């Protein structure tokens, strides 16, 4: 009899995420939670603070993504 080999699934290599990108995503989630809590309890100042945190999280995420992308492209050119 012939042994049938079961195909072994290839593991997908996960792309490592840099620290500033993780921090930006965390700030977006935290700020959205603060905005939701402020809206729930009718605290406009809390919602405003949460909105500022979300904006800073977006800014941190996109600036660090652009910066790290430029560094990676420079390494590939060399």
DSSP file (Angstrom, degrees, kcal/mol; ACC not computed):
  #  RESIDUE AA STRUCTURE BP1 BP2  ACC     N-H-->O    O-->H-N    N-H-->O    O-->H-N    TCO  KAPPA ALPHA  PHI   PSI    X-CA   Y-CA   Z-CA
    1    1 A X              0   0    0      0, 0.0     2,-0.5     0, 0.0     0, 0.0   0.000 360.0 360.0 360.0 150.6    0.0    0.0    0.0
    2    2 A X        -     0   0    0      1,-0.0     2,-0.4     0, 0.0     0, 0.0  -0.821 360.0-127.9 -97.9 129.6    1.0    3.5   -0.7
    3    3 A X        -     0   0    0     -2,-0.5     2,-0.6     1,-0.0    -1,-0.0  -0.617  19.2-138.8 -76.1 128.0    1.1    5.9    2.3
    4    4 A X        -     0   0    0     -2,-0.4     2,-0.5     1,-0.0    -1,-0.0  -0.782  13.7-144.6 -89.3 122.9   -0.8    9.0    1.6
    5    5 A X        -     0   0    0     -2,-0.6     2,-0.4     3,-0.0     3,-0.0  -0.730  10.6-134.8 -87.9 130.6    1.0   12.1    2.9
    6    6 A X        -     0   0    0     -2,-0.5     2,-0.2     1,-0.1    -1,-0.0  -0.682  29.6-108.2 -82.5 136.7   -1.3   14.8    4.2
    7    7 A X        -     0   0    0     -2,-0.4     2,-0.6     1,-0.1    -1,-0.1  -0.434  27.6-134.7 -67.6 134.8   -0.3   18.2    3.0
    8    8 A X        -     0   0    0     -2,-0.2     2,-0.1     1,-0.0    -1,-0.1  -0.795  21.4-124.4 -90.3 121.8    1.3   20.3    5.7
    9    9 A X        -     0   0    0     -2,-0.6     2,-0.3     1,-0.1    -1,-0.0  -0.435  25.0-119.6 -68.3 137.7   -0.1   23.8    5.7
   10   10 A X        -     0   0    0     -2,-0.1     2,-0.4     1,-0.1    -1,-0.1  -0.563  24.6-120.5 -76.9 137.5    2.5   26.5    5.4
   11   11 A X        -     0   0    0     -2,-0.3     2,-0.4     1,-0.1    -1,-0.1  -0.635  24.1-127.4 -78.5 131.1    2.7   28.9    8.3
   12   12 A X        -     0   0    0     -2,-0.4     2,-0.5     1,-0.1    -1,-0.1  -0.628  22.3-122.7 -77.3 131.5    2.1   32.4    7.2
   13   13 A X        -     0   0    0     -2,-0.4     2,-0.3     1,-0.0    -1,-0.1  -0.634  26.4-134.2 -77.0 124.5    4.9   34.7    8.4
   14   14 A X        -     0   0    0     -2,-0.5     2,-0.4     1,-0.1    -1,-0.0  -0.598  14.9-122.2 -81.4 137.0    3.3   37.4   10.5
   15   15 A X        -     0   0    0     -2,-0.3     2,-0.2     1,-0.1    -1,-0.1  -0.643  28.3-123.2 -78.8 129.1    4.5   40.9    9.8
   16   16 A X        -     0   0    0     -2,-0.4     2,-0.5     1,-0.0    -1,-0.1  -0.531  20.3-141.4 -75.5 137.5    5.9   42.5   12.9
   17   17 A X        -     0   0    0     -2,-0.2    -1,-0.0     1,-0.0     5,-0.0  -0.848  17.8-121.8-102.3 133.3    4.3   45.7   13.9
   18   18 A X     >  -     0   0    0     -2,-0.5     4,-1.9     1,-0.1     3,-0.2  -0.258  23.8-110.4 -71.0 158.9    6.5   48.5   15.3
   19   19 A X  H  > S+     0   0    0      1,-0.2     4,-2.5     2,-0.2     5,-0.2   0.896 114.3  52.2 -59.0 -47.3    5.9   49.9   18.8
   20   20 A X  H  > S+     0   0    0      1,-0.2     4,-2.3     2,-0.2    -1,-0.2   0.852 108.1  53.4 -62.1 -31.8    4.6   53.4   17.7
   21   21 A X  H  > S+     0   0    0     -3,-0.2     4,-2.1     2,-0.2    -1,-0.2   0.923 110.3  46.7 -67.0 -42.3    2.1   51.7   15.4
   22   22 A X  H  X S+     0   0    0     -4,-1.9     4,-2.4     1,-0.2    -2,-0.2   0.903 112.2  50.7 -63.9 -40.5    0.8   49.6   18.3
   23   23 A X  H  X S+     0   0    0     -4,-2.5     4,-2.4     2,-0.2    -2,-0.2   0.894 108.8  51.9 -65.0 -39.3    0.7   52.7   20.6
   24   24 A X  H  X S+     0   0    0     -4,-2.3     4,-2.0     2,-0.2    -1,-0.2   0.917 111.2  46.4 -62.8 -43.7   -1.3   54.6   18.0
   25   25 A X  H  X S+     0   0    0     -4,-2.1     4,-2.3     1,-0.2    -2,-0.2   0.901 111.8  51.8 -65.1 -40.0   -3.9   51.9   17.7
   26   26 A X  H  X S+     0   0    0     -4,-2.4     4,-2.8     1,-0.2    -2,-0.2   0.899 109.4  49.7 -63.5 -40.1   -4.1   51.6   21.5
   27   27 A X  H  X S+     0   0    0     -4,-2.4     4,-2.8     2,-0.2     5,-0.2   0.881 109.0  52.5 -66.5 -37.0   -4.7   55.4   21.8
   28   28 A X  H  X S+     0   0    0     -4,-2.0     4,-2.1     2,-0.2    -2,-0.2   0.934 113.3  43.5 -62.9 -45.2   -7.4   55.2   19.1
   29   29 A X  H  X S+     0   0    0     -4,-2.3     4,-2.0     2,-0.2    -2,-0.2   0.923 115.6  47.8 -66.7 -44.3   -9.2   52.5   21.0
   30   30 A X  H  X S+     0   0    0     -4,-2.8     4,-2.3     1,-0.2    -2,-0.2   0.919 112.6  48.9 -63.3 -43.7   -8.7   54.1   24.4
   31   31 A X  H  X S+     0   0    0     -4,-2.8     4,-2.6     1,-0.2    -1,-0.2   0.888 109.5  51.7 -64.3 -39.1   -9.9   57.5   23.1
   32   32 A X  H  X S+     0   0    0     -4,-2.1     4,-2.3    -5,-0.2    -1,-0.2   0.890 109.8  50.4 -64.3 -37.9  -13.0   55.9   21.5
   33   33 A X  H  X S+     0   0    0     -4,-2.0     4,-2.4     2,-0.2    -2,-0.2   0.911 110.9  48.6 -64.7 -42.0  -13.8   54.3   24.8
   34   34 A X  H  X S+     0   0    0     -4,-2.3     4,-2.5     2,-0.2    -2,-0.2   0.904 110.7  50.7 -65.8 -40.5  -13.5   57.6   26.6
   35   35 A X  H  X S+     0   0    0     -4,-2.6     4,-2.3     2,-0.2    -1,-0.2   0.924 111.2  49.2 -61.4 -43.8  -15.7   59.3   24.1
   36   36 A X  H  X S+     0   0    0     -4,-2.3     4,-2.2     1,-0.2    -2,-0.2   0.907 112.0  47.2 -63.1 -41.8  -18.3   56.6   24.5
   37   37 A X  H  X S+     0   0    0     -4,-2.4     4,-2.2     2,-0.2    -1,-0.2   0.894 111.9  51.0 -67.0 -38.7  -18.2   56.9   28.3
   38   38 A X  H  <>S+     0   0    0     -4,-2.5     5,-3.1     1,-0.2     4,-0.2   0.885 112.1  46.6 -65.1 -38.0  -18.4   60.7   28.1
   39   39 A X  H ><5S+     0   0    0     -4,-2.3     3,-0.7     3,-0.2    -2,-0.2   0.874 111.4  52.3 -70.5 -36.2  -21.4   60.5   25.8
   40   40 A X  H 3<5S+     0   0    0     -4,-2.2    -2,-0.2     1,-0.2    -1,-0.2   0.904 117.4  36.5 -65.8 -41.7  -23.1   57.9   28.0
   41   41 A X  T 3<5S-     0   0    0     -4,-2.2    -1,-0.2    -5,-0.1    -2,-0.2   0.261 111.5-115.7 -97.5  11.9  -22.8   60.0   31.2
   42   42 A X  T < 5 +     0   0    0     -3,-0.7     2,-0.7    -4,-0.2    -3,-0.2   0.894  65.0 146.2  55.4  44.6  -23.4   63.3   29.4
   43   43 A X     >< -     0   0    0     -5,-3.1     4,-1.9    -6,-0.2    -1,-0.2  -0.881  25.0-178.2-111.5  97.2  -19.9   64.6   30.2
   44   44 A X  H  > S+     0   0    0     -2,-0.7     4,-2.4     1,-0.2     5,-0.2   0.853  81.2  55.5 -67.0 -34.5  -18.9   66.8   27.3
   45   45 A X  H  > S+     0   0    0      1,-0.2     4,-2.2     2,-0.2    -1,-0.2   0.878 107.7  49.7 -66.5 -35.5  -15.5   67.5   28.7
   46   46 A X  H  > S+     0   0    0      2,-0.2     4,-2.3     1,-0.2    -1,-0.2   0.895 111.1  49.2 -68.3 -39.6  -14.7   63.8   28.9
   47   47 A X  H  X S+     0   0    0     -4,-1.9     4,-2.2     2,-0.2    -2,-0.2   0.891 110.6  50.5 -65.5 -39.3  -15.9   63.3   25.3
   48   48 A X  H  X S+     0   0    0     -4,-2.4     4,-2.1     2,-0.2    -2,-0.2   0.912 110.0  49.9 -64.6 -42.6  -13.7   66.2   24.2
   49   49 A X  H  X S+     0   0    0     -4,-2.2     4,-2.0     1,-0.2    -2,-0.2   0.912 111.0  49.7 -62.0 -42.8  -10.7   64.7   26.0
   50   50 A X  H  X S+     0   0    0     -4,-2.3     4,-2.3     1,-0.2    -1,-0.2   0.880 108.3  53.1 -62.9 -38.5  -11.4   61.3   24.3
   51   51 A X  H  X S+     0   0    0     -4,-2.2     4,-2.4     2,-0.2    -1,-0.2   0.891 107.7  51.0 -64.3 -39.2  -11.6   63.0   20.9
   52   52 A X  H  X S+     0   0    0     -4,-2.1     4,-2.4     2,-0.2    -1,-0.2   0.895 109.6  50.8 -63.9 -40.2   -8.2   64.6   21.4
   53   53 A X  H  X S+     0   0    0     -4,-2.0     4,-2.2     2,-0.2    -2,-0.2   0.903 110.2  49.8 -63.9 -41.2   -6.7   61.2   22.4
   54   54 A X  H  X S+     0   0    0     -4,-2.3     4,-2.5     2,-0.2    -2,-0.2   0.924 110.7  49.1 -63.7 -44.5   -8.2   59.7   19.2
   55   55 A X  H  X S+     0   0    0     -4,-2.4     4,-2.5     1,-0.2    -2,-0.2   0.915 111.8  48.8 -62.4 -42.8   -6.8   62.4   17.0
   56   56 A X  H  X S+     0   0    0     -4,-2.4     4,-2.8     2,-0.2    -1,-0.2   0.881 109.9  52.6 -64.3 -37.4   -3.4   62.0   18.6
   57   57 A X  H  X S+     0   0    0     -4,-2.2     4,-2.5     2,-0.2    -2,-0.2   0.916 110.4  46.8 -63.9 -44.3   -3.6   58.3   18.1
   58   58 A X  H  X S+     0   0    0     -4,-2.5     4,-2.7     2,-0.2     5,-0.3   0.927 113.4  49.6 -61.2 -44.7   -4.4   58.7   14.4
   59   59 A X  H  X S+     0   0    0     -4,-2.5     4,-2.4     1,-0.2     5,-0.3   0.935 112.8  46.0 -60.6 -47.5   -1.5   61.2   14.1
   60   60 A X  H  X S+     0   0    0     -4,-2.8     4,-2.1     1,-0.2     5,-0.2   0.908 114.0  49.2 -62.2 -42.8    1.0   58.9   15.8
   61   61 A X  H  X S+     0   0    0     -4,-2.5     4,-2.2    -5,-0.2    -2,-0.2   0.951 115.9  40.0 -63.2 -51.2   -0.1   55.9   13.8
   62   62 A X  H  X S+     0   0    0     -4,-2.7     4,-2.3     2,-0.2    -2,-0.2   0.872 116.0  49.5 -72.3 -36.8    0.1   57.6   10.3
   63   63 A X  H  X S+     0   0    0     -4,-2.4     4,-2.5    -5,-0.3    -1,-0.2   0.936 114.8  44.2 -66.7 -44.8    3.3   59.6   11.0
   64   64 A X  H  X S+     0   0    0     -4,-2.1     4,-2.8    -5,-0.3     5,-0.2   0.869 112.5  53.0 -68.8 -34.4    5.1   56.5   12.3
   65   65 A X  H  X S+     0   0    0     -4,-2.2     4,-2.0    -5,-0.2    -2,-0.2   0.936 112.5  44.4 -63.2 -45.6    3.8   54.4    9.4
   66   66 A X  H  X S+     0   0    0     -4,-2.3     4,-2.0     2,-0.2    -2,-0.2   0.916 115.3  48.3 -64.2 -43.7    5.0   56.9    6.9
   67   67 A X  H  X S+     0   0    0     -4,-2.5     4,-2.0     1,-0.2    -2,-0.2   0.921 113.4  45.8 -64.5 -46.0    8.4   57.3    8.7
   68   68 A X  H  X S+     0   0    0     -4,-2.8     4,-2.2     1,-0.2    -1,-0.2   0.839 110.5  54.8 -68.3 -32.0    9.0   53.5    9.0
   69   69 A X  H  X S+     0   0    0     -4,-2.0     4,-2.2    -5,-0.2    -1,-0.2   0.900 107.8  49.4 -66.3 -40.8    7.9   53.0    5.4
   70   70 A X  H  X S+     0   0    0     -4,-2.0     4,-2.0     2,-0.2    -2,-0.2   0.904 110.5  50.1 -64.6 -41.4   10.5   55.5    4.2
   71   71 A X  H  X S+     0   0    0     -4,-2.0     4,-1.9     1,-0.2    -2,-0.2   0.913 110.9  49.5 -63.2 -42.4   13.2   53.8    6.3
   72   72 A X  H  X S+     0   0    0     -4,-2.2     4,-1.8     1,-0.2    -2,-0.2   0.888 109.7  50.8 -65.7 -38.8   12.3   50.5    4.8
   73   73 A X  H  X S+     0   0    0     -4,-2.2     4,-1.6     1,-0.2    -1,-0.2   0.872 108.5  52.6 -66.9 -36.2   12.4   51.8    1.3
   74   74 A X  H  X S+     0   0    0     -4,-2.0     4,-1.1     1,-0.2    -1,-0.2   0.887 108.4  50.6 -65.5 -38.1   15.9   53.3    1.9
   75   75 A X  H  < S+     0   0    0     -4,-1.9    -1,-0.2     1,-0.2    -2,-0.2   0.867 108.9  51.5 -66.7 -35.9   17.2   49.9    3.1
   76   76 A X  H  < S+     0   0    0     -4,-1.8    -1,-0.2     1,-0.2    -2,-0.2   0.826 105.2  55.9 -70.8 -30.8   15.8   48.2    0.1
   77   77 A X  H  <        0   0    0     -4,-1.6    -1,-0.2     1,-0.2    -2,-0.2   0.810 360.0 360.0 -70.5 -29.8   17.5   50.7   -2.3
   78   78 A X     <        0   0    0     -4,-1.1    -1,-0.2    -3,-0.1    -2,-0.2   0.483 360.0 360.0 -76.5 360.0   21.0   50.0   -0.8
